[in-house]
Amino acid sequence: MTKKFKLVNIIITLLFALAFLFVSCPPDPENGDDDSYNNPNAGARDIKFSHNSGLYNSPFNLTLTTASGGIIYYSIDGSIPSPAKVGNGRVFKYTAPINIQNRNGQPNFLATPAWHFYMDPEDPRGHAPPVYNPTNDQVPKATVIRAIVVDSSGKHSDSIIKTYFIGNNLQSYGNIRIISLVTDPRNLVDEDYGIMVRGKPENRWHDPRFSSEPHYNFMGRGTEWERAAFMELFDGNASSRTLRLSTNVGIRVRGGWSRGHGQKSLNVYFRSEHGGINNYRPSQHNGFVLIPGAVKADGTPVDTTKSIMLRSGGNDHEYTKFYDVFIHDLLKDRSFTTQATIPAVLYLNGEYWGPYNFSERYSNNHTEYKYGVDRNLVISIDNGLLDDGNPGEDQSYWDAVEGFANGSITYAQFCSSIDIDNFIDYWAAQIYIHNQDWPNNNYVVWRTRTVVLNNPYGDTKWRYSLHDTEFSMGIYSSGSLTGTQVYSGNIFERLSQFADNGDRHSRLFRALMDNIDFSKQFVNTMMDLYNVNFHPNRFEPRLNHYAATYSPLMEGYRTRWGDGGWNAFDAKVNDAKNYLTNIRPAMTENYLPDYFSNVLSGSSLYDVTVSVTGVSNATVKINTVTPNLAGGSWTGKYYSGNSITVTASAAPGGYEFDGWTVTGGTAASPSALTTTVNITGNAQITAKYK
């Protein structure tokens, strides 16, 4: 190669390097103060807004006044205003009423090419979602006014923030709740401090999900990566919105793989440290329920909330966003913890960030509020790591898991450490939906450190909580029962392969399958799910409900975040329906007989009909479910040779239980409220009252 060619190559290389530096380093965000709502030098928060946050039919002039005689400064991009920032086009000195108008079509402040580029990692596997840069018109907007007062000595007040929607801004969302989160952009996109970007240059182009170093900002966890924000929640419909909640909060990016998505999931914390409420209680907000359907273990509404999640949908973020919500809904009456959820639309610093799932969040606070155990007694494990508790307090869980897997403890000893009803319930549900991101991932277990008297959940046994279930029902394989993403095969084959590869939970389950007592209870629980929770009469109406609720939200989402083949909403709804339809015969005709031949060898599947005579308001529980007898009777399917347990409810006043009548089977104790029944054919079981 000649010197001339060498020189040309050097110049080209230098130009390429400079270009790379230019595209790989976003412009620095505004140098702002730390987003603190409790500045020790702060003056009184005496700014008065002429209009409160909300939805207004037409533009208006907003007047700001202060009794302190200081100077008001305000921002329109969420940043903390200060005199030094005036002139940047986003921070202003207040001199006249502010015209509040529909900002749709006006410039994006946060959803810009520079920042979007750094909210996505490059995926070494080569199929990262394309970086999407929305136009101004593709990002619906609210007007956010953030104001402070600066007195003559230079001391400034805390911020006061209001969010305004104008005209038909919210029309397409119907009665879906609207969440406005406002925080200084520095908290989100600063190279060193921002929680939604990759971070420093040396951290870029590497993914810590494949290697431990370097570290992206958006992978940060713990209080170090929590940022102060201001949250407002609007309830209502397309033409009317009511401000239900207005408070300072803490926010963190949450999730695993999904942290690499542009639309990141967030944890929201109600902490007094941020200057807001310390817990959310409906009684302090005119009875407004934060998450309808969130109930305690006794079925009464949860009356205290410490933190919530805004989930983007995880593996389902680009399809329907409701797979996980739908599954939790179907399983909310089971013995393991589930999360109640409602849809919400998030505006971040006044810019549309898309539909989210507004959900309960697991924590020791949540466990206390739900189960009535002191949060300081809660020990929990999240994905193999001790989440709550002291070092070493998770060892009893692993002793039980590994002890039974290797034969060093008995089944009775295993059941003394782990709530076996909860364990079987949880494992049967995960297996039924074929969750491919489990059991080596996405598992949460908890227990109390000491016995809590008069509380059934304070017995120090480990219990499971369900979460992140959307990688299921063949989501990536057109509803296939066998899946194609992590492992192609049915769920039992997959668990066997995981066991061969050393996964502790899979080795435990394989050992448990050889235990007759476990197998009998597991098969009956699986049939309870088959007959009730995943019966078409239940899953089809709920699936249709969620499809109708979320479908109108997805057009704006795809416009905002880009198509990229993400318009598969209807197909994924059909995939879920096909999976839940096809798993029924596969489970009863193949999987259970093949993998539990130790209890089902020679068995047949029969119809079992349950009814009540003598009274109209009694119930019958079969194994773990209490079917609806409103039609006079209920019919499900169970195997012969594997006795089922039936329990009649206590007799209503003026009546007494008069025993069982059974045809097509035999009751072990015909006069007892609870008895086992051995099925020998199509059976009729009647609870009699007189």
C-alpha positions as CSV (number, residue, x, y, z in Angstrom):
1,M,0.0,0.0,0.0
2,T,1.4,3.4,-1.0
3,K,1.9,6.3,1.5
4,K,-0.8,8.2,-0.3
5,F,-3.3,5.4,0.2
6,K,-2.2,5.0,3.8
7,L,-2.8,8.7,4.5
8,V,-6.3,8.6,2.9
9,N,-7.1,5.6,5.1
10,I,-6.0,7.4,8.2
11,I,-8.1,10.4,7.3
12,I,-11.1,8.3,6.6
13,T,-10.6,6.4,9.9
14,L,-10.4,9.7,11.8
15,L,-13.5,11.1,10.1
16,F,-15.4,7.9,10.9
17,A,-14.3,8.0,14.6
18,L,-15.4,11.7,14.8
19,A,-18.7,10.8,13.3
20,F,-19.1,7.9,15.7
21,L,-18.4,10.1,18.6
22,F,-21.0,12.6,17.3
23,V,-23.8,10.1,17.0
24,S,-22.9,8.1,20.1
25,C,-22.8,11.0,22.5
26,P,-26.1,12.9,23.0
27,P,-26.0,16.6,23.8
28,D,-25.8,17.3,27.5
29,P,-29.1,18.0,29.2
30,E,-29.6,21.3,30.8
31,N,-27.4,21.7,33.9
32,G,-30.1,21.8,36.5
33,D,-30.4,21.6,40.2
34,D,-30.9,18.2,41.8
35,D,-34.7,17.5,41.6
36,S,-35.3,18.1,45.3
37,Y,-38.7,19.1,46.7
38,N,-37.3,19.8,50.1
39,N,-34.6,22.4,49.5
40,P,-33.4,23.6,52.9
41,N,-33.2,27.2,51.4
42,A,-36.7,27.0,50.0
43,G,-39.1,29.8,50.6
44,A,-42.8,29.3,51.1
45,R,-44.8,27.5,48.4
46,D,-47.1,30.5,47.9
47,I,-47.5,30.5,44.1
48,K,-51.2,30.6,43.2
49,F,-52.3,29.1,39.8
50,S,-55.5,30.5,38.4
51,H,-56.4,27.1,37.0
52,N,-55.9,23.6,38.5
53,S,-54.6,20.6,36.6
54,G,-57.2,19.0,34.4
55,L,-58.9,18.8,31.0
56,Y,-60.2,22.0,29.5
57,N,-62.4,22.5,26.5
58,S,-60.5,25.4,25.0
59,P,-57.3,27.4,25.5
60,F,-57.1,29.8,28.4
61,N,-54.7,32.3,30.0
62,L,-53.0,31.0,33.1
63,T,-52.2,33.6,35.8
64,L,-49.5,33.0,38.4
65,T,-49.4,35.1,41.6
66,T,-47.4,35.2,44.8
67,A,-47.9,37.0,48.0
68,S,-44.2,37.0,48.9
69,G,-43.2,39.7,46.4
70,G,-40.6,37.5,44.8
71,I,-40.1,36.8,41.1
72,I,-41.8,33.8,39.5
73,Y,-39.9,31.6,37.1
74,Y,-41.5,28.7,35.2
75,S,-40.6,25.9,32.8
76,I,-42.6,24.1,30.1
77,D,-40.4,20.9,29.8
78,G,-40.5,19.6,33.4
79,S,-37.1,21.1,34.3
80,I,-36.5,22.9,37.5
81,P,-36.7,26.6,36.6
82,S,-34.1,29.1,37.7
83,P,-33.0,32.6,36.6
84,A,-29.9,31.2,35.0
85,K,-31.9,29.1,32.6
86,V,-34.1,31.9,31.2
87,G,-33.5,32.2,27.5
88,N,-33.1,28.5,26.7
89,G,-36.6,28.4,25.2
90,R,-38.0,26.3,28.0
91,V,-37.6,28.4,31.1
92,F,-39.1,31.8,31.4
93,K,-39.5,34.7,33.8
94,Y,-43.2,35.2,34.5
95,T,-44.3,38.7,33.3
96,A,-47.7,38.1,31.9
97,P,-50.5,35.4,31.8
98,I,-49.4,32.2,30.1
99,N,-51.5,31.0,27.1
100,I,-52.3,27.4,27.7
101,Q,-53.2,25.7,24.4
102,N,-53.2,22.3,22.8
103,R,-49.5,21.5,22.3
104,N,-50.1,18.7,19.8
105,G,-47.7,19.2,16.9
106,Q,-45.4,21.4,18.9
107,P,-41.7,20.4,19.4
108,N,-40.9,17.3,21.4
109,F,-38.6,18.0,24.3
110,L,-38.0,14.5,25.6
111,A,-39.0,12.3,22.6
112,T,-36.2,13.5,20.4
113,P,-33.8,11.5,18.2
114,A,-30.9,12.2,20.6
115,W,-32.6,10.8,23.7
116,H,-34.4,8.0,22.0
117,F,-31.2,6.7,20.6
118,Y,-29.8,6.3,24.1
119,M,-32.8,4.7,25.6
120,D,-32.2,1.5,23.6
121,P,-29.2,-0.8,23.9
122,E,-27.5,-2.4,20.9
123,D,-28.4,-6.1,21.1
124,P,-25.3,-8.2,20.4
125,R,-27.6,-10.9,19.0
126,G,-28.4,-8.6,16.1
127,H,-32.2,-8.1,16.5
128,A,-32.6,-5.0,18.6
129,P,-35.7,-3.0,17.9
130,P,-35.0,-0.2,15.5
131,V,-34.4,3.1,17.1
132,Y,-37.6,5.1,16.5
133,N,-37.7,8.9,16.3
134,P,-41.2,10.2,16.4
135,T,-42.2,13.4,14.7
136,N,-43.8,16.2,16.7
137,D,-47.2,15.2,15.4
138,Q,-46.8,11.6,16.5
139,V,-46.4,12.5,20.2
140,P,-49.6,13.9,21.8
141,K,-48.9,16.4,24.5
142,A,-50.1,18.1,27.6
143,T,-48.9,21.4,28.8
144,V,-46.8,21.2,32.0
145,I,-46.1,24.3,34.0
146,R,-43.5,24.1,36.7
147,A,-43.0,27.3,38.7
148,I,-40.9,28.6,41.6
149,V,-40.5,31.9,43.4
150,V,-37.1,33.5,43.9
151,D,-37.0,36.1,46.7
152,S,-34.7,39.2,46.9
153,S,-32.0,37.2,48.7
154,G,-31.9,34.6,45.9
155,K,-33.6,31.8,47.9
156,H,-36.1,29.9,45.9
157,S,-39.3,28.0,46.8
158,D,-40.1,24.4,46.1
159,S,-41.6,23.7,42.7
160,I,-45.3,23.7,42.1
161,I,-46.4,21.7,39.0
162,K,-49.7,21.6,37.1
163,T,-50.7,19.6,34.0
164,Y,-53.2,20.8,31.4
165,F,-54.9,18.9,28.6
166,I,-56.8,21.0,26.1
167,G,-59.7,20.2,23.7
168,N,-59.9,16.6,22.5
169,N,-56.5,15.6,23.7
170,L,-57.8,12.6,25.7
171,Q,-60.7,11.6,23.5
172,S,-59.2,8.4,22.2
173,Y,-58.6,7.0,25.7
174,G,-62.2,6.7,26.8
175,N,-62.4,6.1,30.6
176,I,-58.8,4.9,30.8
177,R,-56.9,6.7,33.6
178,I,-54.2,9.2,32.7
179,I,-51.0,9.5,34.7
180,S,-48.8,12.5,34.4
181,L,-45.2,12.2,35.7
182,V,-43.0,15.3,35.7
183,T,-39.3,15.3,36.6
184,D,-36.3,17.3,35.7
185,P,-35.0,15.9,32.4
186,R,-31.6,15.5,34.1
187,N,-33.2,12.7,36.1
188,L,-34.0,10.8,32.9
189,V,-31.4,11.6,30.3
190,D,-28.2,13.0,32.0
191,E,-25.2,10.9,31.0
192,D,-24.2,10.4,34.7
193,Y,-27.5,10.7,36.5
194,G,-30.3,9.8,34.0
195,I,-32.1,6.6,34.7
196,M,-33.5,6.0,31.2
197,V,-30.3,6.1,29.1
198,R,-27.2,4.0,28.6
199,G,-24.9,6.4,30.3
200,K,-21.3,7.2,29.9
201,P,-19.6,6.6,26.5
202,E,-17.6,3.6,27.8
203,N,-20.9,2.0,28.8
204,R,-22.3,2.1,25.3
205,W,-22.4,-0.6,22.8
206,H,-22.3,-3.3,25.5
207,D,-25.2,-5.0,27.1
208,P,-24.8,-6.1,30.7
209,R,-27.5,-8.7,30.1
210,F,-24.8,-10.6,28.3
211,S,-21.8,-9.4,30.3
212,S,-21.5,-7.9,33.7
213,E,-19.5,-4.9,32.6
214,P,-19.9,-2.1,31.6
215,H,-23.1,-1.0,33.2
216,Y,-26.0,0.9,31.6
217,N,-27.8,3.6,33.7
218,F,-31.1,2.1,33.0
219,M,-30.0,-1.2,34.5
220,G,-29.4,0.5,37.8
221,R,-31.3,-0.8,40.9
222,G,-31.8,0.4,44.4
223,T,-32.3,3.8,46.0
224,E,-29.2,5.1,44.2
225,W,-31.1,5.0,41.0
226,E,-34.4,6.4,42.4
227,R,-35.3,9.9,41.2
228,A,-37.8,12.4,42.6
229,A,-40.9,13.2,40.4
230,F,-44.3,14.6,40.6
231,M,-47.3,12.4,39.9
232,E,-50.9,13.4,39.0
233,L,-53.7,10.8,38.3
234,F,-56.7,11.8,36.3
235,D,-59.9,9.7,36.3
236,G,-63.0,10.1,34.2
237,N,-63.9,9.8,30.5
238,A,-63.2,11.3,27.1
239,S,-64.9,14.6,27.8
240,S,-64.4,15.0,31.5
241,R,-61.4,14.4,33.8
242,T,-61.1,14.6,37.6
243,L,-57.8,15.1,39.3
244,R,-57.7,12.3,41.9
245,L,-54.1,12.3,43.1
246,S,-51.4,14.9,43.1
247,T,-48.2,14.1,45.0
248,N,-44.4,13.9,44.9
249,V,-43.1,10.4,44.4
250,G,-39.9,8.5,43.7
251,I,-39.4,6.6,40.4
252,R,-37.1,3.9,39.2
253,V,-36.7,1.9,36.0
254,R,-37.9,-1.7,36.6
255,G,-37.7,-5.0,34.9
256,G,-35.1,-7.3,33.4
257,W,-34.7,-7.5,29.6
258,S,-37.5,-5.0,29.2
259,R,-35.2,-2.2,30.6
260,G,-33.7,-2.1,27.1
261,H,-37.0,-1.0,25.5
262,G,-37.6,2.6,24.7
263,Q,-40.9,2.5,26.6
264,K,-39.5,1.5,30.0
265,S,-41.4,0.2,32.9
266,L,-41.3,2.1,36.2
267,N,-41.7,1.6,39.9
268,V,-43.4,4.5,41.6
269,Y,-42.9,5.0,45.4
270,F,-45.0,7.0,47.8
271,R,-42.3,8.3,50.2
272,S,-42.4,11.3,52.5
273,E,-38.7,11.8,51.8
274,H,-39.8,13.3,48.4
275,G,-42.1,15.7,50.1
276,G,-45.3,13.8,49.2
277,I,-47.5,11.3,50.8
278,N,-45.9,8.3,52.6
279,N,-48.6,5.9,51.7
280,Y,-51.7,6.0,49.6
281,R,-54.9,5.5,51.5
282,P,-58.4,5.8,49.9
283,S,-59.7,7.3,53.1
284,Q,-57.5,10.3,52.6
285,H,-58.5,10.8,49.0
286,N,-62.3,10.9,49.1
287,G,-62.5,7.1,49.0
288,F,-60.8,6.9,45.6
289,V,-59.5,3.4,45.1
290,L,-56.0,3.4,43.5
291,I,-56.2,0.0,42.0
292,P,-59.7,-1.6,41.8
293,G,-59.5,-5.3,42.5
294,A,-56.5,-5.1,44.9
295,V,-57.7,-7.0,47.9
296,K,-56.3,-8.4,51.2
297,A,-56.1,-12.1,51.9
298,D,-59.5,-11.9,53.6
299,G,-61.1,-10.4,50.4
300,T,-61.5,-6.9,51.7
301,P,-60.0,-4.0,49.7
302,V,-56.4,-3.1,50.2
303,D,-56.5,0.2,52.2
304,T,-52.8,1.1,52.1
305,T,-50.4,1.3,49.2
306,K,-46.6,2.1,49.4
307,S,-45.6,1.6,45.8
308,I,-47.1,0.7,42.4
309,M,-45.8,-0.4,39.0
310,L,-46.2,1.1,35.6
311,R,-45.5,-2.0,33.4
312,S,-45.0,-1.7,29.7
313,G,-46.0,-5.3,29.1
314,G,-42.6,-7.0,29.2
315,N,-42.4,-9.7,26.5
316,D,-45.9,-8.6,25.4
317,H,-45.0,-4.8,25.1
318,E,-45.2,-4.8,21.3
319,Y,-48.3,-7.0,21.0
320,T,-51.3,-6.6,23.3
321,K,-49.8,-5.5,26.7
322,F,-52.4,-7.5,28.6
323,Y,-51.2,-11.1,28.6
324,D,-49.9,-10.9,32.1
325,V,-52.9,-8.9,33.3
326,F,-55.3,-11.5,31.8
327,I,-53.5,-14.4,33.4
328,H,-53.4,-12.8,36.9
329,D,-57.1,-12.0,36.5
330,L,-58.0,-15.7,35.7
331,L,-55.9,-16.8,38.7
332,K,-56.8,-14.2,41.3
333,D,-58.8,-16.7,43.5
334,R,-55.8,-19.1,43.8
335,S,-53.8,-19.5,47.0
336,F,-50.7,-17.7,45.7
337,T,-50.4,-13.9,45.5
338,T,-51.5,-12.2,42.3
339,Q,-51.3,-8.5,41.2
340,A,-54.4,-6.5,40.5
341,T,-54.0,-4.1,37.5
342,I,-55.8,-1.5,35.5
343,P,-54.7,0.1,32.2
344,A,-53.4,3.7,32.3
345,V,-51.9,6.1,29.7
346,L,-48.7,7.8,30.8
347,Y,-47.6,11.3,29.9
348,L,-43.9,11.9,30.8
349,N,-43.0,15.6,31.2
350,G,-46.1,16.4,29.2
351,E,-45.4,14.0,26.4
352,Y,-47.4,10.9,25.5
353,W,-45.4,7.8,26.6
354,G,-48.0,5.2,25.8
355,P,-50.3,2.7,27.5
356,Y,-49.1,1.0,30.7
357,N,-50.4,-1.5,33.2
358,F,-51.0,0.3,36.5
359,S,-50.3,-2.6,38.9
360,E,-49.7,-3.7,42.5
361,R,-46.1,-4.1,43.3
362,Y,-44.7,-6.8,45.5
363,S,-42.6,-5.6,48.5
364,N,-42.5,-6.2,52.3
365,N,-45.0,-3.3,52.6
366,H,-47.4,-5.0,50.2
367,T,-47.1,-8.3,52.1
368,E,-47.9,-6.5,55.4
369,Y,-50.9,-4.7,53.9
370,K,-52.2,-7.8,52.2
371,Y,-51.5,-10.5,54.8
372,G,-51.4,-8.6,58.0
373,V,-47.8,-9.6,59.0
374,D,-45.3,-7.0,60.2
375,R,-43.2,-5.9,57.3
376,N,-40.1,-6.2,59.5
377,L,-40.8,-9.9,59.8
378,V,-40.9,-10.5,56.0
379,I,-38.2,-12.5,54.3
380,S,-38.4,-12.7,50.5
381,I,-36.5,-14.0,47.6
382,D,-36.7,-12.5,44.1
383,N,-35.2,-14.4,41.2
384,G,-32.8,-16.2,43.5
385,L,-31.6,-13.2,45.4
386,L,-32.5,-12.2,48.9
387,D,-34.8,-9.2,48.5
388,D,-36.1,-8.6,52.1
389,G,-34.4,-10.0,55.2
390,N,-30.9,-10.5,56.6
391,P,-28.1,-12.4,54.9
392,G,-28.5,-16.1,55.2
393,E,-32.3,-16.0,55.9
394,D,-33.0,-17.4,52.5
395,Q,-31.1,-20.6,53.1
396,S,-34.0,-22.5,54.6
397,Y,-35.8,-22.2,51.2
398,W,-32.8,-23.6,49.3
399,D,-32.3,-26.3,52.0
400,A,-35.9,-27.5,51.3
401,V,-35.6,-27.2,47.5
402,E,-32.2,-29.0,47.2
403,G,-32.9,-31.3,50.2
404,F,-35.9,-33.0,48.6
405,A,-34.3,-33.0,45.1
406,N,-31.3,-34.9,46.4
407,G,-33.3,-37.1,48.8
408,S,-31.8,-35.8,52.0
409,I,-35.2,-34.7,53.5
410,T,-38.6,-36.4,53.4
411,Y,-41.8,-35.1,51.8
412,A,-43.1,-34.3,55.3
413,Q,-40.0,-32.3,56.1
414,F,-40.4,-30.5,52.7
415,C,-44.0,-29.6,53.5
416,S,-43.0,-28.3,56.9
417,S,-40.8,-25.6,55.2
418,I,-42.9,-24.8,52.2
419,D,-46.7,-24.3,52.0
420,I,-47.5,-27.4,49.8
421,D,-51.0,-26.2,48.8
422,N,-49.5,-22.9,47.7
423,F,-46.6,-24.7,46.0
424,I,-48.8,-27.0,44.0
425,D,-51.3,-24.3,43.1
426,Y,-48.5,-22.1,41.8
427,W,-46.6,-24.7,39.9
428,A,-49.8,-26.1,38.3
429,A,-50.8,-22.6,37.1
430,Q,-47.3,-21.9,35.6
431,I,-47.2,-25.3,33.9
432,Y,-50.7,-24.9,32.5
433,I,-49.9,-21.6,30.7
434,H,-46.4,-22.9,29.7
435,N,-44.4,-20.0,31.1
436,Q,-41.1,-20.1,29.2
437,D,-39.5,-17.5,31.4
438,W,-39.7,-19.7,34.5
439,P,-38.9,-21.5,36.8
440,N,-35.2,-20.4,36.4
441,N,-36.4,-16.8,36.3
442,N,-39.3,-14.7,37.5
443,Y,-40.1,-16.3,40.8
444,V,-40.8,-14.6,44.1
445,V,-41.2,-16.4,47.5
446,W,-41.7,-15.1,51.0
447,R,-42.2,-16.1,54.6
448,T,-42.3,-14.7,58.1
449,R,-39.2,-14.8,60.2
450,T,-41.1,-15.9,63.3
451,V,-44.5,-17.4,64.0
452,V,-47.3,-14.8,64.0
453,L,-50.0,-16.1,66.3
454,N,-53.6,-16.2,65.0
455,N,-52.4,-15.5,61.4
456,P,-52.4,-18.4,59.0
457,Y,-49.8,-16.7,56.9
458,G,-47.4,-16.2,59.8
459,D,-46.4,-19.9,60.1
460,T,-42.8,-19.3,58.7
461,K,-43.6,-21.4,55.6
462,W,-42.4,-20.2,52.2
463,R,-45.1,-19.1,49.7
464,Y,-45.1,-18.1,46.1
465,S,-46.2,-14.9,44.4
466,L,-47.1,-14.9,40.7
467,H,-45.5,-12.2,38.4
468,D,-44.3,-11.6,34.9
469,T,-46.2,-14.3,33.1
470,E,-46.6,-12.9,29.6
471,F,-43.9,-15.1,28.1
472,S,-46.5,-17.9,27.9
473,M,-49.4,-19.2,26.0
474,G,-47.1,-19.5,22.9
475,I,-46.7,-15.8,22.6
476,Y,-43.7,-16.1,20.2
477,S,-45.0,-19.3,18.4
478,S,-48.5,-18.5,17.3
479,G,-50.1,-20.1,20.3
480,S,-48.2,-23.3,19.9
481,L,-48.4,-25.7,22.9
482,T,-44.7,-26.6,22.6
483,G,-43.2,-23.2,22.0
484,T,-40.1,-22.4,19.9
485,Q,-38.3,-19.6,21.7
486,V,-36.4,-21.0,24.7
487,Y,-37.1,-24.7,24.1
488,S,-39.2,-26.5,21.6
489,G,-41.3,-29.1,23.5
490,N,-44.1,-29.4,26.0
491,I,-43.6,-27.8,29.4
492,F,-42.9,-31.1,31.1
493,E,-40.1,-31.9,28.6
494,R,-38.8,-28.4,29.1
495,L,-38.6,-28.9,32.9
496,S,-36.9,-32.2,32.4
497,Q,-34.2,-30.6,30.2
498,F,-33.8,-27.8,32.8
499,A,-33.4,-30.4,35.5
500,D,-30.7,-32.2,33.4
501,N,-28.9,-28.8,33.1
502,G,-28.9,-28.3,36.9
503,D,-31.8,-26.0,37.5
504,R,-32.6,-26.4,41.1
505,H,-36.4,-25.9,40.9
506,S,-36.7,-28.3,37.9
507,R,-34.7,-30.9,39.8
508,L,-37.1,-30.4,42.7
509,F,-40.2,-30.8,40.6
510,R,-38.8,-34.0,39.0
511,A,-38.3,-35.5,42.4
512,L,-41.7,-34.5,43.6
513,M,-43.4,-36.1,40.6
514,D,-42.2,-39.5,42.0
515,N,-44.0,-38.9,45.2
516,I,-47.5,-40.4,45.2
517,D,-49.0,-37.9,47.7
518,F,-47.7,-34.9,45.7
519,S,-48.8,-36.4,42.3
520,K,-52.3,-37.0,43.5
521,Q,-52.8,-33.5,44.7
522,F,-51.0,-32.0,41.7
523,V,-53.2,-33.8,39.2
524,N,-56.4,-32.8,41.1
525,T,-55.2,-29.2,41.2
526,M,-54.4,-29.2,37.5
527,M,-58.0,-30.5,36.9
528,D,-59.4,-27.7,39.1
529,L,-57.7,-25.2,36.9
530,Y,-58.9,-27.0,33.8
531,N,-62.5,-27.1,35.1
532,V,-62.8,-23.6,36.5
533,N,-60.0,-21.0,36.0
534,F,-59.1,-21.9,32.4
535,H,-62.5,-23.1,31.3
536,P,-63.8,-21.4,28.2
537,N,-66.7,-20.1,30.1
538,R,-64.3,-18.0,32.1
539,F,-61.3,-17.3,29.9
540,E,-63.2,-16.3,26.7
541,P,-65.3,-13.5,28.3
542,R,-62.2,-12.1,30.1
543,L,-60.1,-12.3,27.0
544,N,-62.7,-10.5,25.0
545,H,-63.0,-7.9,27.7
546,Y,-59.2,-7.1,27.7
547,A,-59.1,-7.1,23.9
548,A,-61.9,-4.5,23.8
549,T,-60.2,-2.5,26.5
550,Y,-56.7,-2.4,25.2
551,S,-57.3,-2.4,21.4
552,P,-58.2,1.3,21.2
553,L,-55.0,2.2,23.1
554,M,-52.7,0.4,20.6
555,E,-53.1,2.6,17.6
556,G,-51.6,5.6,19.3
557,Y,-48.9,3.4,20.8
558,R,-47.8,2.1,17.4
559,T,-47.8,5.6,16.0
560,R,-45.7,6.9,18.9
561,W,-43.3,4.0,19.1
562,G,-43.2,2.8,15.5
563,D,-44.8,0.0,13.6
564,G,-41.9,-2.4,13.0
565,G,-44.3,-5.3,12.7
566,W,-45.9,-4.6,16.1
567,N,-49.4,-4.5,14.7
568,A,-50.1,-8.1,15.7
569,F,-52.8,-7.3,18.4
570,D,-55.6,-9.3,16.9
571,A,-53.3,-12.2,16.0
572,K,-52.0,-12.4,19.6
573,V,-55.5,-12.3,21.0
574,N,-56.3,-15.3,18.8
575,D,-53.1,-17.0,19.7
576,A,-54.0,-16.9,23.4
577,K,-57.5,-18.2,22.7
578,N,-56.1,-21.0,20.6
579,Y,-53.5,-22.0,23.2
580,L,-56.1,-22.1,26.0
581,T,-58.4,-24.1,23.8
582,N,-55.9,-26.6,22.6
583,I,-54.1,-27.2,25.9
584,R,-57.3,-28.7,27.3
585,P,-57.3,-32.0,25.4
586,A,-53.5,-32.1,25.4
587,M,-53.3,-31.8,29.2
588,T,-56.0,-34.4,29.9
589,E,-55.3,-36.9,27.2
590,N,-51.5,-36.7,26.9
591,Y,-49.5,-34.7,29.5
592,L,-51.1,-35.7,32.8
593,P,-51.6,-39.4,31.9
594,D,-48.0,-39.6,30.4
595,Y,-46.1,-37.8,33.2
596,F,-48.2,-38.9,36.2
597,S,-48.7,-42.5,35.4
598,N,-47.8,-43.3,39.0
599,V,-51.3,-42.2,39.9
600,L,-53.3,-42.3,36.6
601,S,-52.3,-45.6,35.2
602,G,-55.5,-47.4,34.1
603,S,-57.6,-44.3,35.0
604,S,-60.3,-42.7,32.8
605,L,-61.6,-39.2,32.7
606,Y,-65.3,-38.9,33.7
607,D,-67.8,-36.1,34.1
608,V,-68.5,-35.2,37.7
609,T,-71.7,-33.3,38.4
610,V,-72.2,-31.5,41.7
611,S,-75.5,-30.1,43.1
612,V,-77.2,-29.2,46.4
613,T,-80.7,-30.1,47.6
614,G,-82.8,-28.8,50.5
615,V,-81.4,-25.2,50.4
616,S,-80.6,-22.7,47.7
617,N,-77.7,-20.8,49.2
618,A,-75.2,-23.6,50.1
619,T,-71.9,-24.2,48.2
620,V,-69.7,-27.2,47.5
621,K,-65.9,-27.0,47.3
622,I,-64.1,-29.5,45.1
623,N,-60.4,-29.8,46.0
624,T,-59.3,-26.2,45.6
625,V,-62.3,-24.6,43.7
626,T,-65.8,-23.6,44.6
627,P,-67.8,-23.8,41.4
628,N,-70.8,-21.7,40.6
629,L,-74.0,-23.6,41.4
630,A,-76.4,-20.8,40.4
631,G,-77.7,-22.9,37.5
632,G,-78.6,-25.7,39.9
633,S,-75.6,-27.9,39.3
634,W,-72.1,-27.8,37.9
635,T,-70.1,-30.4,35.8
636,G,-66.4,-30.8,35.6
637,K,-64.0,-33.7,34.7
638,Y,-61.9,-35.8,37.0
639,Y,-59.9,-39.0,36.8
640,S,-61.0,-42.3,38.3
641,G,-58.5,-43.8,40.6
642,N,-57.5,-40.4,42.0
643,S,-60.0,-39.5,44.7
644,I,-61.3,-36.0,44.9
645,T,-62.2,-34.1,48.0
646,V,-65.6,-32.4,48.4
647,T,-66.6,-30.0,51.2
648,A,-70.1,-28.7,51.8
649,S,-70.6,-25.3,53.3
650,A,-72.0,-24.9,56.8
651,A,-75.8,-25.2,56.8
652,P,-77.6,-21.8,56.8
653,G,-79.7,-20.9,59.9
654,G,-82.6,-23.3,60.5
655,Y,-81.0,-26.1,58.4
656,E,-78.5,-28.9,59.0
657,F,-76.3,-30.9,56.7
658,D,-77.8,-34.2,55.8
659,G,-75.0,-36.0,54.1
660,W,-73.9,-36.9,50.6
661,T,-75.6,-38.9,47.8
662,V,-73.1,-40.2,45.3
663,T,-73.7,-42.2,42.1
664,G,-70.8,-43.2,39.9
665,G,-68.5,-43.3,42.8
666,T,-68.1,-43.9,46.5
667,A,-67.9,-41.3,49.4
668,A,-65.5,-42.3,52.2
669,S,-67.5,-40.5,54.9
670,P,-71.0,-39.8,53.5
671,S,-72.2,-37.9,56.6
672,A,-69.2,-35.6,57.1
673,L,-69.0,-32.1,55.7
674,T,-65.7,-33.0,54.1
675,T,-65.1,-36.3,52.4
676,T,-63.2,-37.9,49.6
677,V,-65.0,-39.5,46.7
678,N,-63.5,-42.2,44.5
679,I,-64.8,-41.8,41.0
680,T,-65.7,-45.0,39.1
681,G,-67.7,-43.5,36.2
682,N,-69.7,-40.4,35.2
683,A,-70.7,-39.3,38.7
684,Q,-73.4,-37.3,40.5
685,I,-72.5,-35.8,43.9
686,T,-75.2,-34.1,45.9
687,A,-74.9,-32.3,49.2
688,K,-78.2,-32.7,51.1
689,Y,-79.6,-30.2,53.7
690,K,-82.7,-30.5,55.8
